[in-house]
């Protein structure tokens, strides 16, 4: 069926919520999990340690391109992390995601 998990980090809960609400309204993902995280990374040759929000978007292969485009166009980061993972789940769950997004 083509279940895809898309990990995206955000600088704040507000910025994540704005995109999440629109993604759900546009049926670009059927379910989105969100949690607080600590990120350590290098940006502009400097080490950073920041609090962020990580969201896991559950979508289908057929919605992936539109989901990624929407995130890129609306994300507050100059270079947002959009990490895509192919996944599989039990048949009834994958059917549910597919039905929600159709």
Steps between C-alpha positions, in 0.01 A plus 500: 500500500794733538492625860756779547620652828630855477704641791509879526644722773362840597630784719181520708165339567323793334694463176436124496128542575449747214640258245338193657154655492533591133647161407202325659252741337661432161505123564873483438549275806250288689663509844780709651688429822682782679751503784756729663863422420851632556702555183878527470625611159744718311365805318718765337809331646368534858382228734142542627292325765134595476158395616286409202176328410519186290198391301445167330263535205333176386411519134488300178739492207242678285485796744872525571595755234218740595575460873867576448423801281256640758752460783780662297281797406372562854774391739676775701848347462722596208587131459234283662574136571253286306603139548295242309482135599321219322294304750244229534230442756222255564259485208207657682710802604639552151146472362384762749777745399424443131125555555554816707717649227276414205 
